[in-house]
Amino acid sequence: MKSFLITGASSGIGRALAIRLAARGAQLTLNGRSESKLAEVKSACAGAALVECVAADITAAGAAENLVQRSLEAMGGLDCVIHCAGIGLIKPAAETTDAEFTKVVNTNLRGTFLLARESCRIMAAQKKGLFITLPGILGKAVMKNASAYIASKFGVSGLIKAFAQEYQRSGIRFCQFYLGGVDSPFWDNLGMPLQRDKMIPLSTAADLIAQAIDAPPHLVLAEVVLQPESHQLV
């Protein structure tokens, strides 16, 4: 695979994957909401054949369509989409406002839908492609004080399974990563007590996703679950 679209590329897993794929000589289209942060990632992507940065909130009107179109224009094709963008909310349900719930679901679930809808149209026409998303372990298991976030991520998990059914025999593969607690900036402002040294290292998460990218095209690494032993959810 040579042409990658990565959302949430300005930090965390998205950033780690951009740098890793750049070292392989890949073509990259990087998306995030901060133009300055994307510029920093671009400068770290030594070896890339091409790095196109598109600063945008993909939930905005027309943004997902524009992002996919910019990717095609820059790279000439789209081999793989790695959707890392998302926001968190750790808050009791009774204290969660309608605006907070709506924002989380809009960003995590609707954002995934818009990106998948647009990119799968292109990959189906190509008769090949890989769509990777990261519902996290809270897209499969539950814990208290995260109802809005869990609703959005369970929605992502079901949404992508539905896309996989709709695009059977189209050449598109879908892979979901249910990672439990990756040590990334995602957690910095959530106000939770954390043992960062017990979390999944960014390099380990990137290694796993690279395995899905490198799998032979007739195989599908459909779901991957990895959690720290110290706080497994079932």
C-alpha positions as CSV (number, residue, x, y, z in Angstrom):
1,M,0.0,0.0,0.0
2,K,1.3,3.4,-0.9
3,S,-1.5,6.0,-0.5
4,F,-2.9,6.7,3.0
5,L,-5.4,9.1,4.4
6,I,-5.0,9.6,8.2
7,T,-7.4,11.5,10.3
8,G,-6.5,12.6,13.8
9,A,-2.9,12.8,12.4
10,S,-1.7,15.7,14.5
11,S,-1.1,13.6,17.7
12,G,-1.3,10.2,19.3
13,I,-1.7,7.1,17.1
14,G,-2.4,9.1,14.0
15,R,0.9,11.0,14.3
16,A,2.8,7.8,15.1
17,L,1.4,6.0,12.1
18,A,2.1,9.0,9.8
19,I,5.8,9.0,10.8
20,R,6.1,5.3,10.5
21,L,4.4,5.1,7.0
22,A,6.5,8.1,5.8
23,A,9.7,6.2,6.6
24,R,8.4,3.5,4.1
25,G,8.1,6.1,1.4
26,A,4.3,6.3,1.4
27,Q,2.1,9.0,0.1
28,L,0.2,10.6,2.9
29,T,-2.8,12.9,3.3
30,L,-3.0,14.1,6.9
31,N,-6.1,15.5,8.5
32,G,-6.6,17.2,11.9
33,R,-8.2,20.4,13.1
34,S,-4.9,22.3,13.8
35,E,-3.0,23.6,10.8
36,S,0.1,24.3,12.9
37,K,0.1,20.8,14.5
38,L,-0.2,19.2,11.1
39,A,2.7,21.2,9.9
40,E,4.8,19.9,12.8
41,V,3.9,16.3,11.9
42,K,4.7,17.0,8.2
43,S,8.1,18.1,9.1
44,A,8.6,14.8,11.1
45,C,7.6,12.7,8.1
46,A,11.0,12.3,6.5
47,G,11.1,9.9,3.6
48,A,7.5,10.3,2.5
49,A,6.9,10.4,-1.2
50,L,4.3,13.1,-0.6
51,V,2.6,14.7,2.4
52,E,-0.6,16.7,1.9
53,C,-2.1,18.4,5.0
54,V,-5.8,19.2,5.2
55,A,-6.8,21.1,8.3
56,A,-10.6,20.6,8.8
57,D,-13.3,19.3,11.1
58,I,-14.7,16.5,9.1
59,T,-18.2,16.9,10.7
60,A,-18.5,20.4,9.0
61,A,-20.7,20.6,6.0
62,G,-18.8,19.2,2.9
63,A,-15.6,18.7,4.8
64,A,-15.4,14.9,4.5
65,E,-16.1,15.1,0.7
66,N,-13.4,17.8,0.3
67,L,-10.9,15.8,2.4
68,V,-11.4,12.7,0.2
69,Q,-11.3,14.7,-3.0
70,R,-8.1,16.5,-1.9
71,S,-6.6,13.1,-1.1
72,L,-7.4,11.8,-4.6
73,E,-6.0,14.8,-6.3
74,A,-2.8,14.8,-4.3
75,M,-2.1,11.0,-4.4
76,G,-3.9,9.7,-7.5
77,G,-5.6,7.0,-5.5
78,L,-6.6,5.9,-2.0
79,D,-5.2,2.6,-0.7
80,C,-6.0,2.9,3.0
81,V,-8.0,5.2,5.3
82,I,-6.9,5.2,9.0
83,H,-9.5,7.0,11.0
84,C,-8.0,8.1,14.3
85,A,-10.0,11.3,15.0
86,G,-12.2,11.4,18.0
87,I,-13.0,13.1,21.3
88,G,-13.6,11.7,24.8
89,L,-15.9,12.5,27.7
90,I,-15.7,11.0,31.1
91,K,-18.7,12.1,33.1
92,P,-21.7,10.6,34.9
93,A,-24.8,10.3,32.8
94,A,-26.8,12.4,35.2
95,E,-24.4,15.3,34.8
96,T,-23.9,15.0,31.0
97,T,-25.7,17.8,29.1
98,D,-27.5,17.3,25.9
99,A,-24.9,19.6,24.2
100,E,-22.1,17.4,25.5
101,F,-23.8,14.2,24.4
102,T,-24.5,15.6,20.9
103,K,-20.9,16.8,20.5
104,V,-19.4,13.5,21.3
105,V,-21.8,11.5,19.1
106,N,-21.5,14.0,16.3
107,T,-17.7,13.9,16.4
108,N,-17.1,10.2,16.9
109,L,-20.0,8.5,15.2
110,R,-21.3,10.9,12.6
111,G,-17.7,11.9,11.7
112,T,-16.9,8.2,11.1
113,F,-20.0,7.8,9.0
114,L,-19.2,10.8,6.8
115,L,-15.6,9.7,6.2
116,A,-16.5,6.1,5.5
117,R,-19.3,7.0,3.2
118,E,-17.1,9.2,1.0
119,S,-13.9,7.1,1.0
120,C,-15.7,3.8,0.5
121,R,-17.3,5.2,-2.7
122,I,-13.8,5.8,-4.0
123,M,-12.3,2.5,-2.9
124,A,-15.3,0.5,-4.2
125,A,-14.7,2.1,-7.6
126,Q,-11.1,1.1,-7.4
127,K,-12.1,-2.4,-6.3
128,K,-9.6,-2.3,-3.5
129,G,-9.0,-0.5,-0.2
130,L,-8.6,-0.8,3.6
131,F,-10.7,1.2,6.1
132,I,-9.2,1.1,9.6
133,T,-11.0,2.7,12.6
134,L,-10.3,2.7,16.4
135,P,-13.5,2.3,18.4
136,G,-11.3,1.4,21.4
137,I,-12.3,-1.1,24.1
138,L,-15.3,1.1,25.0
139,G,-16.7,0.2,21.6
140,K,-17.1,-3.3,22.9
141,A,-17.2,-3.1,26.7
142,V,-18.7,-0.7,29.1
143,M,-17.6,1.2,32.3
144,K,-19.3,3.7,34.5
145,N,-19.2,7.5,33.9
146,A,-18.7,7.3,30.1
147,S,-22.2,6.8,28.7
148,A,-22.0,9.4,25.9
149,Y,-18.6,8.2,24.8
150,I,-19.6,4.5,24.9
151,A,-22.7,5.2,22.9
152,S,-20.7,6.9,20.2
153,K,-18.1,4.1,20.1
154,F,-20.6,1.2,20.2
155,G,-22.2,3.1,17.3
156,V,-18.9,3.2,15.4
157,S,-18.4,-0.5,15.9
158,G,-21.9,-1.3,14.6
159,L,-21.6,1.2,11.8
160,I,-18.4,-0.3,10.4
161,K,-19.8,-3.8,10.6
162,A,-22.8,-2.6,8.6
163,F,-20.5,-1.0,6.0
164,A,-18.6,-4.3,5.7
165,Q,-21.8,-6.1,4.9
166,E,-22.8,-3.5,2.3
167,Y,-19.4,-3.6,0.6
168,Q,-18.9,-7.3,0.5
169,R,-17.1,-8.4,-2.6
170,S,-16.2,-4.8,-3.4
171,G,-12.5,-5.2,-2.6
172,I,-12.7,-3.1,0.5
173,R,-11.5,-4.6,3.8
174,F,-12.6,-3.2,7.2
175,C,-10.6,-3.5,10.4
176,Q,-11.5,-2.2,13.9
177,F,-9.1,-1.9,16.8
178,Y,-10.5,-2.2,20.3
179,L,-7.5,-0.9,22.2
180,G,-7.8,-0.4,26.0
181,G,-6.0,2.6,27.1
182,V,-3.2,3.8,24.8
183,D,-0.7,6.2,26.3
184,S,-1.4,9.2,24.1
185,P,-2.4,12.9,24.5
186,F,-6.1,11.7,24.2
187,W,-6.1,11.3,28.0
188,D,-4.4,14.6,29.0
189,N,-7.6,16.7,29.7
190,L,-10.1,14.0,30.7
191,G,-9.5,14.4,34.4
192,M,-9.0,10.7,35.2
193,P,-6.5,9.2,37.5
194,L,-4.2,7.2,35.2
195,Q,-1.2,4.9,35.5
196,R,0.4,5.9,32.2
197,D,3.2,3.3,32.6
198,K,0.5,0.6,32.6
199,M,-1.1,1.7,29.4
200,I,-0.5,0.5,25.9
201,P,2.6,2.3,24.4
202,L,2.0,4.2,21.2
203,S,4.6,2.2,19.4
204,T,2.8,-1.1,20.3
205,A,-0.5,0.3,19.0
206,A,1.2,1.4,15.8
207,D,2.8,-2.0,15.4
208,L,-0.6,-3.7,15.5
209,I,-2.1,-1.4,13.0
210,A,0.9,-1.9,10.7
211,Q,0.1,-5.6,10.8
212,A,-3.4,-5.0,9.4
213,I,-1.9,-2.8,6.7
214,D,0.7,-5.4,5.8
215,A,-1.7,-8.3,5.7
216,P,-2.1,-10.0,2.3
217,P,-4.9,-8.5,0.3
218,H,-7.0,-11.7,0.4
219,L,-7.0,-11.7,4.2
220,V,-9.0,-9.5,6.6
221,L,-7.8,-8.7,10.1
222,A,-11.3,-7.7,11.1
223,E,-11.1,-7.1,14.8
224,V,-8.2,-6.6,17.2
225,V,-8.6,-6.4,21.0
226,L,-5.6,-5.4,23.2
227,Q,-5.9,-4.2,26.9
228,P,-3.5,-3.7,29.7
229,E,-3.6,-6.7,32.1
230,S,-4.1,-4.3,35.0
231,H,-7.6,-3.1,34.0
232,Q,-9.3,-5.4,31.5
233,L,-12.9,-4.8,30.6
234,V,-15.1,-7.6,29.4
